[in-house]
Amino acid sequence: LKFVTFKVHQFCFVLQILTDTMIASTMRSRIAPRVGAFAASRNFAAATKLQKFGIYRYDPESQAKPFLKEYTIDLKQCGPMILDALIKIKDEVDPTLAFRRSCREGICGSCAMNINGKNGLACLLYIEENAAAIEIQPLPHSYVLRDLVPDMTNFYNQYKSIEPWLKRKELKQEGQKEYLQSK
């Protein structure tokens, strides 16, 4: 029994080494972005890879004009997405940074912002390799509440006016019958 237990432990150890090697090699892969974040948290690479981010800052409570503030973070200690970098900056560098986030899967649109001059979702956009600096600003043509947080009031008013949801001709008693969306 001791021999079998030893072999199982030895097998698990070898499997762990192989898994760690595979994770390290796919760290910046588009196939496994979350695996790359896991590998980064385990410090597989010894060298640092610094990236500069120019982030739009605006505080409505102060009299200062909006400005771009530069942050530098180590990409080896961060996930591969722009949103991962923003979270790292907020958690470890500047807790006053404000931005929206929710699903991290590109569904809700909360993290929409202007990244290097193109509108996109921070949770879906990869950090560009070998970029001089990545400039992040709020969505254009919208009022800014603070930093990267745009005022969504007009958007939600338009959303409500078009009513993009299913409507039934006759209402059934709640909880009595299922509403099938396939009909």
C-alpha positions in Angstrom: 0.0 0.0 0.0 2.9 2.4 0.8 4.4 1.7 -2.7 1.1 2.5 -4.4 0.7 5.7 -2.4 4.2 6.7 -3.2 3.7 6.1 -6.9 0.4 8.1 -6.9 2.1 11.0 -5.2 5.0 10.8 -7.6 2.6 10.7 -10.6 0.7 13.7 -9.2 4.0 15.6 -8.8 5.0 14.9 -12.4 1.5 15.8 -13.6 1.7 19.1 -11.7 5.1 19.9 -13.2 3.8 19.2 -16.7 0.7 21.3 -16.1 2.8 24.2 -14.8 5.0 24.0 -17.9 2.0 23.9 -20.2 0.4 26.9 -18.3 3.6 28.9 -18.5 3.8 28.3 -22.3 0.2 29.3 -22.9 0.3 32.3 -20.6 -0.1 34.9 -23.3 -2.2 32.6 -25.5 -5.6 33.7 -26.9 -6.8 30.1 -26.3 -6.5 30.2 -22.5 -6.5 33.7 -21.1 -7.7 32.7 -17.6 -5.0 30.0 -17.5 -2.5 32.7 -18.2 -3.8 34.7 -15.2 -3.4 31.7 -13.1 0.2 31.1 -14.3 1.0 34.8 -13.6 -0.2 34.5 -10.1 2.2 31.5 -9.5 5.3 33.5 -10.7 6.5 31.1 -13.4 8.6 33.8 -15.1 11.5 35.4 -13.3 11.8 38.5 -15.5 9.5 41.4 -15.3 7.6 42.9 -18.3 6.6 46.5 -17.6 3.8 48.2 -19.5 2.8 51.8 -19.3 -0.9 52.8 -19.2 -2.1 56.4 -19.7 -5.5 56.5 -18.0 -7.9 59.4 -18.1 -8.5 60.9 -14.7 -11.3 63.2 -13.7 -12.6 64.1 -10.3 -15.8 66.2 -10.4 -15.3 67.3 -6.8 -12.0 69.0 -7.5 -11.5 72.1 -9.7 -8.8 70.4 -11.7 -9.2 69.7 -15.4 -9.2 66.1 -16.7 -5.8 64.7 -17.3 -4.0 61.5 -18.4 -2.1 59.8 -15.5 0.6 57.3 -16.3 0.8 54.0 -14.5 3.4 51.2 -15.0 2.6 47.6 -14.0 4.3 44.3 -14.5 2.4 42.2 -17.0 3.9 39.0 -15.5 1.9 39.7 -12.4 -1.3 40.5 -14.3 -3.9 38.7 -16.5 -3.8 39.2 -20.3 -6.8 41.5 -20.6 -7.1 45.3 -20.3 -9.6 44.8 -17.5 -7.1 42.7 -15.6 -4.6 45.6 -15.8 -7.2 48.1 -14.6 -8.1 45.9 -11.6 -4.4 45.5 -10.8 -3.9 49.2 -10.9 -7.0 49.8 -8.7 -6.1 47.1 -6.2 -2.3 47.7 -5.9 -1.4 51.2 -7.2 -4.3 53.7 -7.0 -7.5 52.8 -5.2 -9.1 56.0 -6.3 -9.4 54.9 -9.9 -13.0 54.5 -11.0 -14.3 52.3 -13.8 -17.3 49.9 -14.3 -17.1 46.1 -14.6 -19.4 43.3 -14.1 -19.5 40.0 -16.1 -15.9 39.8 -17.4 -17.3 37.9 -20.4 -18.2 40.5 -22.9 -21.9 40.2 -22.3 -23.0 43.2 -20.2 -21.0 46.0 -21.7 -20.2 47.6 -18.4 -16.5 47.9 -19.1 -16.9 49.7 -22.4 -14.2 52.3 -22.9 -11.9 53.9 -25.5 -8.7 52.0 -25.7 -5.9 53.3 -27.9 -8.5 55.3 -29.9 -10.9 52.4 -30.4 -14.1 51.7 -28.5 -14.2 48.2 -27.0 -14.8 46.1 -23.9 -11.9 46.0 -21.5 -12.7 42.4 -20.6 -12.3 41.2 -24.2 -9.3 43.3 -25.4 -5.9 41.8 -24.8 -3.0 43.9 -23.7 -1.0 44.6 -26.8 2.5 43.0 -26.9 5.4 45.5 -27.1 3.1 48.6 -27.1 4.8 51.8 -26.1 1.9 52.9 -23.9 -1.8 52.0 -23.8 -4.1 55.0 -23.6 -7.5 54.4 -21.9 -10.2 56.9 -21.9 -14.0 56.9 -21.3 -16.4 56.4 -24.1 -16.5 59.4 -26.4 -19.6 61.6 -26.8 -20.8 60.9 -23.2 -20.7 62.9 -20.0 -18.1 61.6 -17.6 -19.2 61.1 -14.0 -15.7 60.2 -12.8 -12.5 58.8 -14.4 -13.6 56.0 -16.8 -17.3 56.1 -15.7 -19.6 57.6 -18.3 -23.1 58.8 -17.5 -25.4 56.1 -18.9 -28.7 57.9 -18.2 -29.3 58.7 -21.9 -28.4 55.2 -23.0 -30.9 53.6 -20.5 -33.6 56.1 -21.6 -33.1 55.1 -25.2 -33.0 51.4 -24.2 -36.3 51.8 -22.4 -38.0 53.7 -25.3 -37.3 50.8 -27.8 -38.4 48.1 -25.3 -36.1 45.3 -26.5 -37.8 42.5 -24.6 -40.5 39.9 -25.3 -44.1 40.9 -24.8 -47.1 38.7 -24.3 -50.5 39.5 -25.8 -52.3 38.0 -22.8 -50.8 37.7 -19.3 -51.0 34.4 -17.5 -51.2 34.1 -13.7 -47.7 34.4 -12.3 -46.3 31.0 -11.4 -49.0 29.0 -13.0 -47.6 28.5 -16.5 -44.3 28.7 -18.2 -43.6 31.4 -20.8 -41.9 29.6 -23.7 -39.7 31.8 -25.8 -39.5 29.3 -28.7 -43.0 29.9 -30.0 
